[in-house]
Amino acid sequence: MKGKQHTHHGHGHPHGHAGVDSGHPHGASRLKRLRHRLAHLVTPHSHEAIAKVDAAMETSREGMRTLWISLAVLGVTTLVQGVIVALSGSVALLGDTLHNAADALTAIPLGIAFLLGRRAANHRYTYGYGRAEDLAGVLIVATIAASAVLAACAAVDRLLNPRDITHLWAVAGAALAGFIGNEWVARYRIRTGRRIGSAALVADGLHARTDGFTSLAVLLGAGGTALGWRAADPVVGLLITLAILMVLKDAAREVCRRLMDSVDPGLVAAAHTALRGVDGVLGTGTVRMRWIGHALRAEADIVVDARLTVVQAHRIAVAAEHALMHAIPRLTAVTVHTDHTPVEGDPHALLGHHTAHPAHAARPAVSGH
């Protein structure tokens, strides 16, 4: 028996499980329903489609605003550093400048992804265009890799063909400017990314923070050169390349996890807890979640009493969806499948020859009481 799929806007409330008539009314369940209805009266929220669309549009707008402002800040920082690279010939500063330029340019694929994410689902893209953020993540990883290769080539060339560095004071100033610009952008992107639920934006913010520390490393190169160590600048350039590679590893891991539909196991555990707290749910089976852009979708199996009518079972399924919406932040859609307590015969016998398919695998029940 399938519960009708309902798409709600996730509220992020930690509680709020709805009680329903499971065929066994009692005082405690009536009290729970009364508390829940009172909470709805005093808590501003909506399940209407227009509210969901407006919220999705607002998160995309906020993400876009963050991207363009951070692009402007990093663009100015990169321009200042580029001028000083041309004057001084510092390859350490060149590596840092290339990395900052790459970080600034990552705003472009992310911005395109946010724009695509606003488009409504259709018959071809039935889940919408949120996956564009994952594709943007792949481009970001490729951009970071390219900046690492360019920085390494410049540093190796300078080791093989040494040249004097001039304007050391300007190099030091540019490195400090790079740190300040990147740290500001990092805080802004991380704060916005966590608020709107965009893992790509958070990862890009962490990337910018690492760039800030590589900018400080350029100061070491300038200091070593000022003390007479001619190889200090290219050596620091190679160290910056290693730092870029570390960022590349972390970014690639996050992107691969998202592409493989990885979610925090704590969210699955919270979903089981929320479902078992719904009146009429006797147990839970499989719970699956996946990110579509910066929104979560879920599928859940619940066990109900076999003696319930279709209407009563559906009512419990709707309550289960509602409970998950309140328990899991950024959850926007849930499909609930209702299994029933054992009766004569196997209700899934018709699907027996499909059991190898994950969608029809056995649904183990987990007691909720």
Order of alpha helices (4+ residues) and beta strands (2+ residues): beta-alpha-alpha-alpha-alpha-alpha-alpha-alpha-alpha-alpha-beta-beta-alpha-beta-beta
